[in-house]
Amino acid sequence: MSSKENSAVSQLLALLEARYALRVLWALRDGHAQTFRLLQDSVGGITPNTLNTRIKELREAGIVNHGNEGYSLTLSGQDLLKRLSDLQAFAGKWQLTQIKKVPLAPPVISK
């Protein structure tokens, strides 16, 4: 990867790593616009101040839009979530490999 590509990935990951950013995007995934209050309820546990900050950052990044009916994903945001859906499939498979196996008891040696 070139340094420009690394920079773009780093910037995107920094945006998505912000607390509740992915939850905001996930709450908007169905394509229906949501009012601030509905979005806050959909995300769950987010303060109005934090939600305002995340919305502002996601709008500035061109991922979320605000229209007459509320907040929704832009075409870029829809594309991002489409690409992240592959992550969901991977996570399900990965989780199965992470299940801790019960260690086997040591063999009993009879004399």
C-alpha positions in Angstrom: 0.0 0.0 0.0 1.2 3.5 -0.8 1.6 6.1 1.9 -1.4 7.9 0.6 -3.5 4.7 0.9 -2.2 4.1 4.4 -3.1 7.7 5.3 -6.6 7.3 4.0 -7.1 4.0 5.9 -5.7 5.6 9.0 -8.0 8.6 8.8 -11.1 6.4 8.2 -10.2 4.1 11.1 -9.7 7.1 13.4 -13.2 8.3 12.4 -14.8 4.9 13.0 -12.9 4.3 16.2 -14.5 7.3 17.9 -16.9 6.2 20.6 -20.4 5.3 19.2 -19.4 6.2 15.6 -20.1 2.7 14.3 -23.3 2.4 16.3 -24.6 5.6 14.7 -23.9 4.2 11.3 -25.4 0.8 12.2 -28.5 2.5 13.5 -28.9 4.2 10.0 -28.2 1.1 8.0 -31.9 0.4 7.0 -32.0 3.5 4.9 -34.8 5.3 6.8 -34.0 8.8 8.1 -34.1 9.2 11.8 -34.7 12.2 14.0 -32.1 13.1 16.6 -34.2 11.6 19.4 -34.9 8.4 17.5 -31.2 8.0 16.5 -30.3 8.5 20.2 -32.7 5.8 21.2 -31.5 3.5 18.4 -27.8 3.9 19.4 -28.6 3.5 23.1 -26.6 4.8 26.0 -25.2 7.8 24.1 -25.5 11.3 25.5 -26.9 14.1 23.4 -23.5 15.9 23.4 -21.6 12.8 22.2 -24.3 12.1 19.5 -24.0 15.7 18.3 -20.2 15.3 18.1 -20.4 12.0 16.2 -23.0 13.4 13.8 -20.9 16.4 13.2 -17.8 14.3 12.4 -19.7 11.9 10.2 -21.4 14.7 8.3 -18.0 16.5 7.8 -16.7 13.2 6.5 -19.6 12.9 4.0 -20.9 9.7 5.5 -24.1 11.1 7.2 -26.5 13.6 5.8 -29.2 15.7 7.5 -32.4 16.3 5.6 -36.0 17.3 6.2 -36.9 13.9 7.7 -33.7 13.5 9.8 -30.3 11.9 9.6 -29.5 9.3 7.0 -26.5 7.8 5.3 -25.1 9.4 2.2 -24.2 7.2 -0.8 -20.7 7.1 0.6 -22.0 6.0 4.0 -24.1 3.3 2.3 -21.0 2.1 0.4 -19.0 2.0 3.7 -21.7 -0.1 5.5 -21.9 -2.4 2.5 -18.2 -3.0 2.8 -18.4 -3.4 6.6 -21.1 -6.1 6.2 -18.3 -8.4 5.1 -16.8 -7.8 8.5 -19.9 -9.1 10.2 -19.6 -12.4 8.3 -16.0 -12.6 9.2 -16.7 -11.9 12.8 -19.2 -14.7 13.1 -16.6 -17.2 11.7 -13.9 -15.8 13.8 -15.9 -16.0 17.0 -16.4 -19.7 16.5 -12.6 -20.1 16.5 -12.3 -18.1 19.8 -14.5 -20.4 21.9 -12.2 -21.7 24.6 -12.0 -25.4 24.6 -12.1 -27.3 27.9 -8.6 -28.5 28.4 -8.2 -32.2 28.4 -7.4 -33.9 31.7 -4.0 -35.4 31.9 -3.9 -39.1 31.2 -4.1 -41.4 34.2 -1.1 -43.7 34.4 -1.8 -46.9 36.2 1.0 -48.8 38.0 
